[in-house]
C-alpha cells in the first residue's frame, strides 16, 4: 500500500505541476462582446484601431470589432480595478475616478496595455462627468485629446473620439465636434461610422434641421439592419428618429418608435433604455398626458439612476410634474436630489424654472 500511495502521490504532484505551468504561461484576458454580452477568455494576441484578436486555450482565434466591445480585462490586472469599473457603470464617477487614479499610481507591473487603458478609463470618466457637469468640460477635453494624440492606433481611439465630439457639441462647438465625427466616419469600423452618423444627426437636430437629421438617422437605421455589431447604433438611430418626429409634432409615431426601442434593446443597454423613457416622457408631456409622462420619467429614476445625463433630466421633469399631480413632497424630493447629485448640470440650472 505504501508503494502504491507514493506512486499516486508522485503522479498527482506531476499533474499539478503541469497544470500550474500551463496556467502560468497562458494569459487569461477577458473580452466581453456587446452584441450577446458573452465573456470570451483567452490571450489577446492583437489590438488594433479596428479590432481585437483573442486566442482561446483550444487554439481558436476570435476577432472582435471594436464597435462590438463592451469590456476588456487584462491578465493579472489589479483587483482594485473591478470596483472602480462598477462605480463607473453605476454613475458614481467621482469615486470611480479616484479609484482609477489610485490604481494608476500604485501599479508597478510591466503591462503597457493596462497602463494605456488606465489612461483611457480616466479620460472616459472625465468625459462622462462633463456631460452632466459643465465645470468638467475643459479637463475632459484635455484628457481625451492627450489620449488620442498618443494612441492613434489604440482600440479605444474611436470611442475616445466620439466622446470628445459629444463634449464639444455640448459646449456649442459644433464645428469642432463635426470634424471629430468626420474622422470617425472615415475609419474602417462600420459600427463607429454609424454611431458618428447618429451624432451628426443630433447636431443637425440642435440646429433645427429636423428633416436633415431624420435623413441621417434613417440612413444609420438602414445600414444597421442585420448587423449584430451595429445594434447599438441602430437603437440610437431610432431614438434620433423619434426626436425628429417629435420636433415635427408627429407624436404618436415618435412614441411608437420609442416603444420599439424599449422592447428590443437588451437590458444591458441601460443608456439607450434610459434615453428612450425620457424621450417618451417628453412626447407624452407634449400631448398633455401628464400622468403617463410622469410614469415614463419615473422609470428612469427607479431603474436607470446609474445613467447620469438621463437621470438628471428625468429628475427635473419629475420635480415639475409631481406637484400638479398632488404630490408636492415628491416634487421637492426630486428637486433636492437633482441639486445634490447634479449641481452643475444644465438640468439643475433649469430647476424651478
Rosetta blueprint (number, residue, H / E / L):
1 X L
2 X H
3 X H
4 X H
5 X H
6 X H
7 X H
8 X H
9 X H
10 X H
11 X H
12 X H
13 X H
14 X H
15 X H
16 X H
17 X H
18 X H
19 X H
20 X H
21 X H
22 X H
23 X H
24 X H
25 X H
26 X L
27 X L
28 X L
29 X E
30 X E
31 X E
32 X E
33 X E
34 X L
35 X L
36 X L
37 X L
38 X L
39 X E
40 X E
41 X E
42 X E
43 X E
44 X E
45 X E
46 X E
47 X E
48 X L
49 X L
50 X L
51 X E
52 X E
53 X E
54 X E
55 X E
56 X L
57 X L
58 X L
59 X L
60 X L
61 X E
62 X E
63 X E
64 X E
65 X E
66 X H
67 X H
68 X H
69 X E
70 X E
71 X E
72 X E
73 X E
74 X L
75 X L
76 X L
77 X L
78 X L
79 X L
80 X H
81 X H
82 X H
83 X H
84 X H
85 X H
86 X H
87 X H
88 X H
89 X H
90 X L
91 X L
92 X L
93 X H
94 X H
95 X H
96 X H
97 X H
98 X H
99 X H
100 X H
101 X H
102 X H
103 X H
104 X H
105 X H
106 X H
107 X L
108 X L
109 X L
110 X L
111 X L
112 X H
113 X H
114 X H
115 X H
116 X H
117 X H
118 X H
119 X H
120 X H
121 X H
122 X H
123 X H
124 X H
125 X H
126 X H
127 X H
128 X H
129 X H
130 X H
131 X L
132 X L
133 X L
134 X H
135 X H
136 X H
137 X H
138 X H
139 X H
140 X H
141 X H
142 X H
143 X H
144 X H
145 X H
146 X H
147 X H
148 X H
149 X H
150 X H
151 X L
152 X L
153 X L
154 X L
155 X L
156 X L
157 X H
158 X H
159 X H
160 X H
161 X H
162 X H
163 X H
164 X H
165 X H
166 X H
167 X H
168 X H
169 X H
170 X H
171 X L
172 X L
173 X L
174 X H
175 X H
176 X H
177 X H
178 X H
179 X H
180 X H
181 X H
182 X H
183 X H
184 X H
185 X H
186 X L
187 X L
188 X L
189 X L
190 X H
191 X H
192 X H
193 X H
194 X H
195 X H
196 X H
197 X H
198 X H
199 X H
200 X H
201 X H
202 X H
203 X H
204 X H
205 X H
206 X H
207 X L
208 X L
209 X L
210 X H
211 X H
212 X H
213 X H
214 X H
215 X H
216 X H
217 X H
218 X H
219 X H
220 X H
221 X H
222 X H
223 X H
224 X H
225 X L
226 X L
227 X L
228 X H
229 X H
230 X H
231 X H
232 X H
233 X H
234 X H
235 X H
236 X H
237 X H
238 X H
239 X H
240 X H
241 X H
242 X H
243 X H
244 X H
245 X H
246 X H
247 X H
248 X L
249 X L
250 X L
251 X H
252 X H
253 X H
254 X H
255 X H
256 X H
257 X H
258 X H
259 X H
260 X H
261 X H
262 X H
263 X H
264 X H
265 X L
266 X L
267 X L
268 X L
269 X L
270 X H
271 X H
272 X H
273 X H
274 X H
275 X H
276 X H
277 X H
278 X H
279 X H
280 X H
281 X H
282 X H
283 X H
284 X H
285 X H
286 X H
287 X L
288 X L
289 X L
290 X H
291 X H
292 X H
293 X H
294 X H
295 X H
296 X H
297 X H
298 X H
299 X H
300 X H
301 X H
302 X H
303 X H
304 X L
305 X L
306 X L
307 X L
308 X H
309 X H
310 X H
311 X H
312 X H
313 X H
314 X H
315 X H
316 X H
317 X H
318 X H
319 X H
320 X H
321 X H
322 X L
323 X L
324 X L
325 X L
326 X L
327 X L
328 X H
329 X H
330 X H
331 X H
332 X H
333 X H
334 X H
335 X H
336 X H
337 X H
338 X H
339 X H
340 X H
341 X H
342 X L
343 X L
344 X L
345 X L
346 X H
347 X H
348 X H
349 X H
350 X H
351 X L
352 X L
353 X L
